[in-house]
Amino acid sequence: MFNLKAVLPLAAALFLSVAEAHATVRTETGLTESAAGKSETYRLNVPTEKEIATTQIRLVVPAGVVISRFQVTPGFTRTVKKDASGLVTEVVWKGRVAPMEYARFFFQAKNPAVAGEVVWKIYQTYSDGSVVAWDDTNPAEGPASRTTVK
């Protein structure tokens, strides 16, 4: 006989992990909120959701977020675009994330000085050249990741 009280939390965790199976940016500890002006370590989590490999991930850095450094991600090359003042505006990681795998990319950044919502736009390219836009272009299929800055 099984214990329903023990099974429900496990089932809820499994459901949440499936429901959240898209590219997301969270704090290093997995939170969706952080303090205004705080330096934070963020993680970009990218699962491969197709039967072919992910080959590129592009992150558009939200206005007001200042990226200072990146953690090395073995097997990936990273390029950055900067604006005229030297701030990182876009990051592209190239490598391979096979079907049924995911990759995490860590970076340090300073949050905007004022409270509000930070919207992370992520573009995931697959080996066939198709791109999944996690940018709210179609929120039902490709929601952008958000961080609440308090």
QUINORBEL-V715872 format. One record per backbone hydrogen bond with DSSP energy under -0.5 kcal/mol. CO is the residue of the C=O (numbers start at 1). NH is the residue of the N-H. Records with the same first field share a line. If there is no record, write none. Layout:
CO: NH + NH
//
This chain:
2: 4
3: 6 + 7
4: 8
5: 9
6: 10
7: 11
8: 12
9: 13
10: 14
11: 15
12: 16
13: 17
14: 18
15: 19
16: 20
18: 21
20: 22
24: 45
26: 43
27: 30
31: 27
32: 148
34: 150
35: 38
38: 111
40: 42 + 109
41: 28
42: 107
43: 26 + 45
44: 46 + 105
45: 24
46: 103
47: 49
48: 100
53: 127
54: 97
55: 95
56: 125
57: 93
58: 123
59: 61 + 91
60: 121
62: 65
65: 67
66: 110
69: 108
72: 74
73: 76
77: 94
79: 92
81: 89 + 90
83: 86
87: 83
89: 61
90: 81
91: 59
92: 79
93: 57
94: 77
96: 98
97: 54
98: 101
101: 48
103: 46
105: 44
106: 71
107: 42
108: 68 + 69
109: 40
110: 66
112: 37
116: 149
117: 119
118: 120 + 147
119: 121
120: 122 + 145
121: 60
122: 134
123: 58 + 125
124: 132
125: 55 + 56
126: 129
130: 126
131: 133
132: 124 + 134
133: 135
134: 122
136: 139
138: 141 + 142
142: 135 + 136
145: 120
147: 118 + 149
148: 34 + 150
149: 116
//
